[in-house]
Amino acid sequence: MTARDELRREMVHNHLYMTEERADELIDALLAEAAGRVRDLHRPVEHRGRTICVECSGWANGSTDNPPTTHPCATILALSS
């Protein structure tokens, strides 16, 4: 069960009542899932001897649709701060 599903279940079955600690746990888990999905999109790949961001560079079958963007990109750096 995803954090989102668990949060929804808690809210619906408990009529929006839960402890602050439980709410914090679920919110942290949801944020971690979202950050993980973003990291999966902005993963590093090797391109002509450089490590670039697959998403920002538009990576496809060994070429890029956009100018190659160095990894870690601005998105990954924002998640790290």
C-alpha positions as CSV (number, residue, x, y, z in Angstrom):
1,M,0.0,0.0,0.0
2,T,1.4,3.4,-0.9
3,A,1.7,6.2,1.6
4,R,-1.1,8.1,-0.4
5,D,-3.4,5.1,-0.1
6,E,-2.6,4.7,3.6
7,L,-3.2,8.4,4.3
8,R,-6.5,8.2,2.5
9,R,-7.6,5.1,4.4
10,E,-6.6,6.7,7.7
11,M,-8.6,9.8,6.9
12,V,-11.7,8.1,5.6
13,H,-11.9,5.3,8.2
14,N,-11.0,7.5,11.2
15,H,-13.1,10.5,10.0
16,L,-10.0,12.7,9.8
17,Y,-8.8,11.9,13.3
18,M,-5.3,10.7,13.8
19,T,-2.5,11.6,16.1
20,E,-0.1,14.3,15.0
21,E,2.7,11.8,15.1
22,R,0.8,9.5,12.7
23,A,0.0,12.3,10.4
24,D,3.7,13.4,10.3
25,E,4.7,9.8,9.5
26,L,2.3,9.6,6.6
27,I,3.2,13.0,5.3
28,D,6.9,12.2,5.5
29,A,6.3,8.9,3.7
30,L,4.3,10.6,1.0
31,L,7.0,13.2,0.4
32,A,9.6,10.5,0.3
33,E,7.6,8.6,-2.4
34,A,7.2,11.8,-4.5
35,A,10.9,12.7,-4.2
36,G,11.8,9.1,-5.2
37,R,9.7,9.4,-8.3
38,V,11.4,12.7,-9.2
39,R,14.8,11.2,-8.6
40,D,13.8,8.3,-10.9
41,L,13.0,10.8,-13.7
42,H,16.1,12.8,-13.2
43,R,18.6,9.9,-13.0
44,P,22.2,10.1,-14.3
45,V,23.3,8.6,-17.5
46,E,26.7,8.6,-19.3
47,H,26.8,10.6,-22.6
48,R,30.0,11.2,-24.4
49,G,32.1,11.0,-21.3
50,R,29.9,13.1,-19.1
51,T,27.3,12.3,-16.6
52,I,24.0,14.0,-17.6
53,C,20.4,14.1,-16.3
54,V,18.3,11.8,-18.4
55,E,15.1,13.9,-18.0
56,C,16.5,17.4,-18.4
57,S,18.6,16.3,-21.4
58,G,15.7,14.5,-23.2
59,W,17.7,11.3,-23.3
60,A,16.6,8.7,-25.8
61,N,18.6,5.7,-27.2
62,G,22.0,7.4,-26.7
63,S,21.1,10.9,-27.9
64,T,19.6,14.0,-26.4
65,D,16.7,16.1,-27.6
66,N,17.9,19.1,-25.5
67,P,21.4,20.3,-24.7
68,P,22.9,17.8,-22.2
69,T,22.4,18.9,-18.6
70,T,25.0,18.0,-16.1
71,H,23.8,15.6,-13.3
72,P,23.0,16.5,-10.6
73,C,20.6,18.9,-12.2
74,A,18.8,21.8,-10.6
75,T,15.9,19.5,-9.7
76,I,18.1,17.0,-7.9
77,L,19.9,19.8,-6.1
78,A,16.6,21.3,-5.0
79,L,15.6,17.9,-3.5
80,S,18.9,17.7,-1.7
81,S,18.6,21.1,0.1
